[in-house]
């Protein structure tokens, strides 16, 4: 994923945002127009998942910095 696509990232249901420490978020719903947060389940090793609200601009910045990366079942861009 290049920087331009990271800046345009819009979460889809089922996306997984991996962190470099091994924890991850699973997106529960797609981003709605006019909102900056999306509901997700935060999974940390050894604990039960917790529902959180992800701030998408912060996720995009973390992706660019290399602290997080996207895992998606299929790539719709071709």
Secondary structure, 3 states (H helix, E strand, C coil): CCHHHHHCCCCCCCCEEEECCCCEEEECCCCCCCCCEEEEEEECCCCCCEEEEEEHHHHHHHHHHCCEEEECCCCCCC
